[in-house]
Amino acid sequence: MKSSTLFSLLLFSLFLSACTPLRVVRLEPDTEEITFRYGEKVVTDETAGTRVDVSYYDASPRFIVFNLEVENTGTEPFDFDPVSCLLVPDVGPVSQAIDPEIQLLSMDVKTIQDQKTTRALAWVGAGILVAGVAVDLSNGNSINDFDNGSFFAADLALTSTQNLAFSLIDVKAERDYVRNAVPFDDEIPVPANRFFWLDHALRITTVKPGQKVYGKIAFPRNDQATSFYFNVSVKGNEFKFPFNQQLFKP
């Protein structure tokens, strides 16, 4: 009964995922005061001591990504933390920027968990193979007969071990590759890769007078919204940048 229920839930989830339309996302600043930077539309605001530039960069299946630049035009240093950024939609919950430090930690923990799972599955596969040999020998075959071709052990090893354990190992290995693959020169990896958060995401930084920090800010994707405010908090000052969202259905 439990098995049939789990199987039904799995089929239902697969049906829902198959029916979910795939969309291409684009965000445009809702203002005429823009400049262009390599195709991106940049909006700027500043107060005494701080200048902020924001532009929409890209969207992955899970995230909306912006480029953000914060410049210290004052006389005192300050710490800028990207988690102070908020994405406020017209529909749905307010989202806080993804914390790169937490994201990196969770991805590294997940990598170790997958490695442990891979080892466990490898032992499962070895156990199935040994069990097949043991059962074959218990049926009256000698170890010499097994060398010449044990149909039961061979079939069990190929069908159970290879199709079950090894296929699951392959899935884990693929996920681990996407997460940890080293990018090529000048390549910006996707948010599913840890090097995005390690080298390209804007991380908490002390900004000294005359300096600026630049990097990518990611939020959970929200396809229901038609407009957003990208809110940036610097030294107690709030900057709000309006964006309109368009969804394209191929």
C-alpha positions in Angstrom: 0.0 0.0 0.0 2.8 2.4 0.9 4.7 1.5 -2.2 1.8 2.2 -4.5 1.1 5.5 -2.7 4.7 6.6 -3.1 4.7 5.6 -6.8 1.5 7.6 -7.4 3.0 10.7 -5.7 6.1 10.3 -7.9 4.0 10.1 -11.1 1.9 13.1 -10.0 5.0 15.2 -9.3 6.5 14.2 -12.7 3.2 15.1 -14.4 3.2 18.5 -12.7 6.8 19.2 -13.7 6.1 18.2 -17.2 3.1 20.5 -17.4 5.0 23.5 -15.9 5.7 25.9 -18.8 9.3 26.8 -19.5 9.7 30.6 -19.6 12.5 33.0 -20.6 12.8 35.9 -18.2 13.9 39.5 -18.9 13.8 42.5 -16.5 13.9 46.1 -17.7 14.4 49.2 -15.5 11.2 51.2 -15.1 12.9 54.5 -15.8 14.2 56.5 -18.7 17.4 57.5 -16.8 19.6 54.7 -17.9 23.1 54.1 -19.3 24.3 51.1 -21.2 27.2 48.7 -20.3 27.8 45.9 -22.7 24.1 45.5 -23.5 22.9 45.9 -19.9 20.7 48.8 -18.9 22.3 50.4 -15.8 20.3 52.6 -13.3 22.2 54.8 -10.9 21.4 56.6 -7.7 23.5 58.4 -5.1 23.5 60.2 -1.8 26.2 62.0 0.1 29.0 59.5 0.3 27.5 56.7 -1.7 26.8 55.8 -5.3 24.9 52.7 -6.4 24.7 51.2 -9.9 22.2 48.3 -10.7 21.6 46.3 -13.8 19.7 43.1 -14.6 22.2 40.3 -15.6 20.4 37.0 -16.2 18.0 34.4 -14.8 18.6 30.7 -14.1 15.8 28.2 -13.4 16.0 29.1 -9.7 17.5 32.6 -9.5 17.2 36.2 -10.8 20.7 37.7 -11.0 21.7 41.4 -11.0 24.9 43.2 -11.3 25.5 45.7 -8.4 28.2 48.3 -7.9 28.6 50.3 -4.7 31.1 53.2 -4.5 32.3 55.0 -1.4 32.4 58.7 -2.4 32.6 59.8 1.2 35.5 60.1 3.7 34.8 57.1 6.0 34.9 53.4 5.3 31.8 51.2 5.6 30.9 47.5 5.4 28.6 46.5 2.7 26.7 43.2 3.1 24.7 42.0 0.0 22.1 40.3 2.2 20.9 43.8 3.0 19.4 43.8 -0.5 15.7 43.1 -1.0 13.6 42.3 -4.1 10.1 43.5 -3.5 7.6 42.1 -6.0 4.0 43.3 -6.8 3.0 39.6 -6.4 4.5 37.2 -3.9 6.8 37.5 -0.9 9.7 39.9 -0.4 13.0 38.1 -1.1 16.3 38.7 0.6 19.4 38.4 -1.5 21.0 34.9 -1.3 23.9 35.0 1.2 27.0 33.8 -0.7 28.6 32.5 2.6 25.6 30.4 3.5 25.2 29.2 -0.1 28.9 28.1 -0.3 28.6 26.3 3.0 25.4 24.4 2.0 26.9 23.5 -1.4 30.1 22.1 0.2 28.1 20.2 2.7 26.0 18.8 -0.1 29.1 17.7 -2.0 30.3 15.7 1.0 26.8 14.2 1.4 26.8 13.1 -2.2 30.3 11.6 -1.8 29.1 9.6 1.2 26.1 8.5 -0.8 28.2 7.4 -3.7 30.4 5.3 -1.4 27.4 3.7 0.2 25.9 2.9 -3.2 29.2 1.4 -4.3 29.1 -0.9 -1.3 25.5 -1.8 -2.1 26.6 -2.7 -5.6 29.4 -4.8 -4.3 27.1 -6.5 -1.8 24.6 -7.4 -4.5 27.4 -9.0 -6.6 28.7 -11.0 -3.6 25.2 -12.1 -2.8 24.7 -13.3 -6.3 27.8 -15.4 -6.2 26.8 -16.8 -2.8 23.4 -17.8 -4.0 24.8 -19.3 -7.2 27.3 -21.4 -5.2 24.5 -22.5 -2.8 22.6 -23.9 -5.8 25.3 -26.5 -6.3 27.8 -24.7 -8.6 31.4 -24.8 -7.8 33.7 -21.7 -7.9 35.2 -23.1 -11.1 31.8 -23.2 -12.7 31.3 -19.6 -11.8 34.5 -18.7 -13.6 33.2 -20.4 -16.7 29.9 -18.5 -16.6 27.5 -18.1 -13.7 24.2 -17.0 -15.3 22.5 -16.1 -12.1 25.4 -14.1 -10.6 26.1 -12.4 -13.9 22.4 -11.4 -14.5 22.0 -10.2 -11.0 25.1 -8.2 -11.0 24.3 -6.6 -14.4 20.7 -5.9 -13.8 20.7 -5.0 -10.1 24.1 -3.5 -9.6 24.6 -1.7 -12.8 21.0 -0.5 -13.4 20.2 0.4 -9.8 23.3 1.3 -7.8 25.5 2.6 -10.6 22.8 4.6 -12.2 22.2 6.4 -9.0 25.9 7.0 -8.6 26.0 8.5 -12.1 23.2 11.0 -11.1 25.1 12.0 -8.0 28.3 12.4 -10.0 26.6 14.6 -12.6 25.2 16.8 -9.9 28.6 17.0 -8.2 30.1 18.0 -11.6 27.7 20.8 -12.2 28.2 22.1 -8.7 32.0 21.9 -8.6 33.3 22.1 -12.2 36.1 24.6 -12.6 35.1 27.3 -15.1 37.1 28.0 -18.2 39.1 31.2 -18.5 36.8 34.3 -18.6 33.8 32.1 -18.1 31.1 33.2 -15.7 29.6 30.0 -14.2 25.9 29.6 -13.5 24.5 29.9 -9.9 24.3 26.1 -9.7 28.1 26.1 -9.7 29.9 27.0 -6.4 32.5 29.1 -8.3 29.7 31.6 -9.1 29.3 32.3 -5.4 33.0 32.0 -4.7 34.4 34.4 -7.4 31.5 36.3 -9.0 28.9 37.0 -6.4 29.2 40.2 -4.4 30.3 39.2 -0.8 30.5 41.2 2.4 33.3 43.8 1.9 34.7 46.8 3.7 34.6 49.7 1.2 37.2 52.4 1.8 36.9 56.0 0.6 37.4 56.2 -3.1 36.9 52.5 -3.6 34.0 50.5 -5.1 32.8 46.9 -5.0 31.2 45.1 -7.9 29.6 41.7 -8.2 26.4 39.7 -8.7 23.4 39.6 -6.5 21.0 36.7 -6.7 17.4 36.3 -5.6 14.9 33.4 -5.7 13.0 33.6 -9.0 9.4 34.7 -9.0 7.6 34.2 -12.3 4.3 35.5 -11.0 5.4 39.1 -10.5 5.2 41.7 -13.2 7.3 44.3 -11.4 9.9 44.6 -8.7 11.8 47.1 -6.5 15.4 46.3 -6.1 16.2 47.8 -2.6 19.8 48.4 -1.5 20.7 49.5 2.0 24.0 51.3 2.5 25.0 53.1 5.7 21.4 53.4 6.7 20.4 54.9 3.3 17.8 53.1 1.2 18.1 53.0 -2.6 15.1 51.7 -4.6 15.3 50.7 -8.3 12.1 49.8 -10.2 12.1 47.0 -12.7 9.5 45.4 -14.9 9.5 41.7 -15.6 8.6 40.1 -18.9 8.1 36.4 -19.5 8.5 34.8 -22.9 7.0 31.4 -23.6 8.9 29.7 -26.5 
